[in-house]
Amino acid sequence: MNSTYANHAHQIWQAMIKDHSGEWGMDIHHWDWVPGVGVIAMLEYYEATRNPEILAYLQEWVGQNCEKAKGTKVINAIAPYAIFPALYQITNDTWFRDEAVRIAEWLIKDTPRTRENAFEHTVTENVAFPEQVWADTIYMAVLCLARTASLVGSTVYAEEALEQVLIHLRLLQDEETNVLFHGWNCGSGDHMSAARWTRANAWIAAGIPMIVKEIDQLVAIPEELKERYGRLMAGLLAYQQEDGLWSTVMDQPHFYREVSGSAGIAYGLLQGMEMGLIPSKDETFAAVELVFRAIVPYMTEEGIVKGVSGGTPVMPTIQAYQDDIPTYPTLYGQGLVLMLLAKVGQVEKMNHEQR
């Protein structure tokens, strides 16, 4: 990795693995989507650097926290399992493979679904969102299913992962702007507050090329997916602000800038080009570089990423995303920025080698 990206990435990773007990956003020692996004990002960082310390930490983390996973299975709590297929391939410990398959079977057979057959978005908190489809689900659960499909060669898992991606795109994509609404209520048949929330778009912008990478040898990727993803990414670029970031609700430029969603979109742009889902263009690379430069001032010397909005359900109004969701450090904010840094570093290295 380029030394600039490498130094920032190392600082961010170090901040993630420190003791943040009692701090919801940064406490990595529980089993849910927040640390899940964190460890998914650490795996990306390991794959970019092959630093054995990162791999050792991931194995240690699973050992310390896997007992906490034995409660009720919900979509958000699937996220940490997305690292299990790779850990099996690296360590040859069959426990990782067996656990990944167990979770894939639950997703296929038992997870609650909406009337459109989408995975219903379920969370560990004592609250339910019946018949609701959220963009978050693609990253939190479908990514794990796709990686398990690749690991065991299952067309059944791959087809389900593809179907979930298509259902979510069909239900959430705004045909006017091509970007995504945060959620869909199957019961009322609407997008609720109809917020074009930036981090919702980031989960799918980043998640789809990661999923396609896993399943494209098992199932044909339909033109509909490529066409919708291409429109999504073009639509997102149209909302990038002059400073390089996206507002927390992207069509509200006076709302605060949101770093985690911006990093996730930029990662998706790079991964989407790598997977051939969107054209590889100089202006797209320039947009990603602008994101990186804009994010740097939000990183402290201790590796903490600021400007990250807190956990966000579908809010009752668009204004509530601005007024009621504060910003504070989180593992998903750290993680999405770490993923971007790792991917940019890989692209820089590849370009250097080709010169």
C-alpha positions as CSV (number, residue, x, y, z in Angstrom):
1,M,0.0,0.0,0.0
2,N,1.0,3.6,-0.6
3,S,2.6,4.9,2.6
4,T,-0.1,7.6,3.0
5,Y,-2.9,5.1,2.8
6,A,-1.0,2.5,4.8
7,N,-0.4,4.9,7.7
8,H,-4.0,6.0,7.9
9,A,-5.2,2.4,7.6
10,H,-2.9,1.2,10.4
11,Q,-4.0,3.9,12.7
12,I,-7.7,3.2,12.0
13,W,-7.2,-0.5,12.6
14,Q,-5.3,0.1,15.9
15,A,-8.1,2.3,17.1
16,M,-10.6,-0.4,16.4
17,I,-8.9,-3.1,18.4
18,K,-8.4,-1.0,21.5
19,D,-10.6,-1.4,24.6
20,H,-13.7,0.6,24.1
21,S,-15.8,-1.2,26.7
22,G,-19.2,0.4,27.2
23,E,-19.0,2.6,24.1
24,W,-21.7,1.2,21.9
25,G,-20.2,2.5,18.6
26,M,-16.7,1.3,19.2
27,D,-17.0,-1.7,21.6
28,I,-15.9,-4.6,19.3
29,H,-16.6,-7.3,21.9
30,H,-20.2,-8.1,21.2
31,W,-22.0,-9.9,18.3
32,D,-24.0,-7.6,16.1
33,W,-23.8,-5.6,12.9
34,V,-21.5,-2.9,14.4
35,P,-18.5,-5.1,15.1
36,G,-19.6,-7.3,12.1
37,V,-18.9,-4.4,9.7
38,G,-15.6,-3.9,11.6
39,V,-14.3,-7.4,11.2
40,I,-15.5,-7.6,7.6
41,A,-13.3,-4.5,7.0
42,M,-10.4,-6.0,8.9
43,L,-10.6,-9.1,6.6
44,E,-10.4,-6.7,3.6
45,Y,-7.4,-5.0,5.2
46,Y,-5.7,-8.4,5.8
47,E,-6.3,-9.4,2.2
48,A,-4.7,-6.1,1.0
49,T,-1.7,-6.4,3.3
50,R,-1.3,-10.0,4.4
51,N,-0.3,-8.7,7.8
52,P,-0.4,-11.8,10.0
53,E,-1.3,-9.7,13.0
54,I,-4.7,-8.9,11.5
55,L,-5.5,-12.5,10.8
56,A,-4.4,-13.5,14.3
57,Y,-6.7,-10.8,15.7
58,L,-9.7,-12.0,13.7
59,Q,-9.3,-15.5,14.9
60,E,-8.9,-14.3,18.5
61,W,-12.0,-12.1,18.2
62,V,-14.1,-15.0,17.0
63,G,-12.9,-17.1,19.9
64,Q,-13.7,-14.5,22.4
65,N,-17.1,-13.5,21.1
66,C,-18.7,-16.5,19.3
67,E,-20.6,-17.6,22.4
68,K,-22.5,-14.3,22.3
69,A,-23.9,-15.3,18.9
70,K,-26.1,-18.0,20.4
71,G,-29.2,-15.8,21.0
72,T,-32.0,-15.2,18.5
73,K,-30.8,-15.1,15.0
74,V,-31.6,-11.8,13.3
75,I,-30.5,-10.2,10.0
76,N,-28.2,-7.6,11.6
77,A,-26.4,-10.2,13.7
78,I,-25.4,-12.3,10.7
79,A,-22.8,-9.7,9.6
80,P,-19.8,-11.2,11.6
81,Y,-20.3,-14.6,10.0
82,A,-19.3,-13.0,6.6
83,I,-15.6,-13.5,7.6
84,F,-16.1,-17.3,8.3
85,P,-15.7,-18.6,4.8
86,A,-12.4,-16.8,4.4
87,L,-11.2,-18.0,7.8
88,Y,-12.0,-21.5,6.8
89,Q,-10.0,-21.2,3.6
90,I,-7.0,-19.7,5.5
91,T,-7.0,-21.9,8.5
92,N,-8.7,-25.1,7.2
93,D,-10.6,-25.2,10.5
94,T,-13.8,-26.9,9.6
95,W,-15.7,-25.2,12.4
96,F,-15.7,-22.0,10.4
97,R,-17.2,-23.8,7.3
98,D,-19.8,-25.6,9.3
99,E,-21.0,-22.4,11.1
100,A,-21.2,-20.6,7.7
101,V,-23.3,-23.3,6.3
102,R,-25.5,-23.4,9.4
103,I,-26.2,-19.7,9.0
104,A,-26.8,-20.0,5.2
105,E,-29.4,-22.7,5.9
106,W,-31.1,-20.4,8.4
107,L,-31.2,-17.6,5.9
108,I,-32.6,-19.9,3.2
109,K,-35.2,-21.7,5.3
110,D,-36.1,-19.8,8.4
111,T,-35.4,-16.1,8.2
112,P,-38.6,-14.0,8.2
113,R,-39.6,-12.7,4.7
114,T,-41.9,-10.1,3.4
115,R,-44.7,-10.7,1.0
116,E,-42.3,-9.9,-1.9
117,N,-40.0,-12.6,-0.5
118,A,-37.4,-10.2,0.7
119,F,-35.5,-10.9,3.9
120,E,-37.3,-8.8,6.5
121,H,-34.9,-6.5,8.3
122,T,-34.6,-7.8,11.9
123,V,-32.4,-6.4,14.6
124,T,-31.2,-7.4,18.1
125,E,-32.8,-4.5,19.8
126,N,-36.2,-5.0,21.4
127,V,-38.0,-3.5,18.4
128,A,-39.6,-5.0,15.3
129,F,-39.9,-3.7,11.8
130,P,-42.6,-6.0,10.3
131,E,-42.8,-6.2,6.5
132,Q,-39.9,-3.7,6.2
133,V,-37.1,-4.0,3.6
134,W,-34.0,-2.1,4.3
135,A,-30.9,-1.5,2.1
136,D,-28.7,-2.6,5.1
137,T,-29.8,-6.2,4.7
138,I,-27.7,-6.7,1.6
139,Y,-24.5,-6.0,3.4
140,M,-25.4,-7.5,6.8
141,A,-26.7,-10.9,5.6
142,V,-26.7,-11.4,1.8
143,L,-22.9,-10.9,1.7
144,C,-22.5,-13.8,4.1
145,L,-24.8,-16.0,2.1
146,A,-22.9,-15.2,-1.1
147,R,-19.5,-16.0,0.4
148,T,-20.8,-19.3,1.8
149,A,-22.2,-20.1,-1.7
150,S,-18.7,-19.6,-3.1
151,L,-17.1,-21.6,-0.4
152,V,-19.2,-24.7,-0.8
153,G,-20.1,-24.3,-4.5
154,S,-23.9,-24.0,-3.8
155,T,-26.0,-22.7,-6.6
156,V,-29.0,-22.7,-4.2
157,Y,-27.2,-20.2,-1.9
158,A,-26.0,-18.2,-4.9
159,E,-29.4,-18.0,-6.5
160,E,-31.0,-16.8,-3.3
161,A,-28.3,-14.2,-2.8
162,L,-28.9,-12.9,-6.4
163,E,-32.6,-12.9,-5.9
164,Q,-32.3,-10.9,-2.7
165,V,-30.1,-8.3,-4.5
166,L,-32.6,-7.9,-7.3
167,I,-35.6,-7.7,-5.0
168,H,-34.0,-5.0,-2.9
169,L,-33.0,-3.0,-6.0
170,R,-36.5,-3.3,-7.4
171,L,-38.1,-2.2,-4.2
172,L,-35.7,0.6,-3.1
173,Q,-34.4,2.2,-6.3
174,D,-35.9,5.6,-7.1
175,E,-36.7,5.6,-10.9
176,E,-36.5,9.4,-10.9
177,T,-33.0,9.8,-9.4
178,N,-31.7,6.2,-9.7
179,V,-30.4,6.3,-6.1
180,L,-32.0,4.2,-3.3
181,F,-34.5,5.0,-0.6
182,H,-33.6,3.8,2.9
183,G,-36.5,1.4,3.2
184,W,-39.7,0.0,1.9
185,N,-42.8,-0.9,3.8
186,C,-44.6,-3.9,2.2
187,G,-47.7,-3.4,4.2
188,S,-48.3,0.2,3.3
189,G,-46.7,-0.1,-0.1
190,D,-44.4,3.0,0.3
191,H,-40.9,4.1,1.1
192,M,-42.1,5.6,4.5
193,S,-40.3,8.9,4.9
194,A,-38.7,8.3,1.4
195,A,-35.3,9.4,2.6
196,R,-32.4,9.0,0.1
197,W,-30.1,8.2,3.0
198,T,-26.5,8.1,2.1
199,R,-25.4,5.1,4.2
200,A,-28.3,3.0,2.9
201,N,-26.9,3.6,-0.6
202,A,-23.4,2.8,0.6
203,W,-24.4,-0.7,2.0
204,I,-25.7,-1.6,-1.5
205,A,-23.0,0.3,-3.5
206,A,-20.3,-1.6,-1.6
207,G,-22.2,-4.9,-1.1
208,I,-23.3,-5.7,-4.6
209,P,-19.8,-5.9,-6.2
210,M,-18.6,-7.9,-3.2
211,I,-21.5,-10.3,-3.7
212,V,-21.1,-10.6,-7.5
213,K,-17.4,-11.4,-6.9
214,E,-18.5,-14.5,-4.9
215,I,-21.4,-15.8,-7.0
216,D,-20.5,-15.0,-10.7
217,Q,-18.9,-18.4,-11.2
218,L,-22.1,-20.1,-9.9
219,V,-24.9,-18.2,-11.5
220,A,-25.3,-15.9,-14.5
221,I,-25.4,-12.2,-13.5
222,P,-28.4,-10.8,-15.3
223,E,-28.4,-7.6,-17.3
224,E,-31.0,-6.1,-14.9
225,L,-28.5,-6.2,-12.0
226,K,-25.8,-4.5,-14.1
227,E,-28.2,-1.9,-15.5
228,R,-29.6,-1.1,-12.1
229,Y,-26.2,-0.9,-10.4
230,G,-24.9,1.3,-13.2
231,R,-27.8,3.7,-12.8
232,L,-27.3,3.7,-9.1
233,M,-23.7,4.6,-9.2
234,A,-24.2,7.3,-11.8
235,G,-27.0,8.7,-9.7
236,L,-24.8,8.7,-6.6
237,L,-22.1,10.6,-8.4
238,A,-24.6,13.3,-9.3
239,Y,-25.1,13.9,-5.5
240,Q,-21.5,14.1,-4.5
241,Q,-20.9,17.6,-3.1
242,E,-18.1,19.9,-4.2
243,D,-16.1,19.0,-1.1
244,G,-16.1,15.3,-2.1
245,L,-18.6,13.9,0.5
246,W,-22.3,13.2,0.5
247,S,-24.8,14.7,3.0
248,T,-26.4,12.3,5.4
249,V,-29.5,12.5,3.2
250,M,-27.9,13.1,-0.2
251,D,-30.5,15.3,-1.8
252,Q,-30.4,17.7,1.2
253,P,-27.0,19.4,0.7
254,H,-27.5,21.6,3.8
255,F,-27.6,18.5,6.0
256,Y,-24.3,17.5,7.6
257,R,-21.7,15.5,5.6
258,E,-21.6,11.8,6.5
259,V,-18.2,10.1,6.3
260,S,-19.2,6.4,6.6
261,G,-21.6,6.5,3.7
262,S,-19.2,8.5,1.6
263,A,-16.4,6.0,2.1
264,G,-18.8,3.1,1.3
265,I,-19.9,4.7,-1.9
266,A,-16.3,5.4,-2.9
267,Y,-15.3,1.8,-2.2
268,G,-18.3,0.6,-4.3
269,L,-17.1,2.8,-7.2
270,L,-13.7,1.1,-7.1
271,Q,-15.0,-2.4,-6.6
272,G,-17.7,-1.9,-9.2
273,M,-15.1,-0.9,-11.8
274,E,-12.9,-3.9,-10.8
275,M,-15.9,-6.3,-11.3
276,G,-16.9,-4.7,-14.6
277,L,-20.3,-3.6,-13.2
278,I,-19.6,0.0,-14.2
279,P,-17.2,1.5,-16.7
280,S,-13.6,2.3,-15.7
281,K,-13.3,6.0,-16.1
282,D,-10.7,8.6,-15.1
283,E,-13.4,10.8,-13.7
284,T,-14.7,8.0,-11.5
285,F,-11.2,7.5,-10.0
286,A,-11.0,11.3,-9.6
287,A,-14.3,11.2,-7.6
288,V,-12.8,8.5,-5.3
289,E,-9.7,10.5,-4.8
290,L,-11.8,13.5,-3.9
291,V,-13.6,11.4,-1.3
292,F,-10.3,10.3,0.3
293,R,-9.0,13.9,0.5
294,A,-12.3,15.0,2.0
295,I,-12.2,12.2,4.6
296,V,-8.6,12.9,5.8
297,P,-9.6,15.9,8.0
298,Y,-12.1,13.7,9.8
299,M,-9.4,11.3,11.0
300,T,-7.6,12.0,14.3
301,E,-4.0,11.2,15.0
302,E,-5.3,8.4,17.2
303,G,-7.0,6.8,14.2
304,I,-10.6,7.7,15.1
305,V,-12.9,8.5,12.2
306,K,-15.3,11.4,13.0
307,G,-18.4,12.6,11.1
308,V,-20.1,9.2,11.3
309,S,-23.9,9.1,11.9
310,G,-25.2,6.9,14.7
311,G,-27.3,3.8,14.2
312,T,-30.3,4.8,12.1
313,P,-33.6,3.1,11.5
314,V,-35.9,4.5,8.8
315,M,-36.7,7.8,10.4
316,P,-40.3,9.2,10.5
317,T,-39.3,12.3,8.5
318,I,-36.4,13.4,6.3
319,Q,-35.6,16.2,8.7
320,A,-35.2,13.7,11.5
321,Y,-32.1,12.3,9.9
322,Q,-30.5,15.7,10.4
323,D,-32.0,16.6,13.8
324,D,-32.2,13.3,15.7
325,I,-29.2,11.3,14.5
326,P,-25.9,12.5,16.1
327,T,-22.4,11.7,14.9
328,Y,-19.9,9.8,16.9
329,P,-17.1,7.2,16.3
330,T,-18.3,3.7,15.4
331,L,-16.8,0.5,14.2
332,Y,-18.8,0.7,10.9
333,G,-17.4,4.2,10.3
334,Q,-13.9,3.0,11.0
335,G,-14.6,-0.1,8.9
336,L,-15.9,1.5,5.8
337,V,-13.0,4.0,5.7
338,L,-10.6,1.1,6.3
339,M,-12.1,-0.8,3.3
340,L,-11.7,2.3,1.2
341,L,-8.1,2.8,2.2
342,A,-7.3,-0.9,1.6
343,K,-8.9,-0.8,-1.9
344,V,-7.3,2.5,-2.9
345,G,-4.0,1.1,-1.8
346,Q,-4.5,-2.0,-4.0
347,V,-5.4,0.1,-7.0
348,E,-2.4,2.3,-6.5
349,K,-0.1,-0.7,-6.3
350,M,-1.6,-2.3,-9.4
351,N,-1.3,0.9,-11.4
352,H,2.3,1.3,-10.3
353,E,3.1,-2.3,-11.3
354,Q,1.6,-1.7,-14.8
355,R,3.6,1.4,-15.4
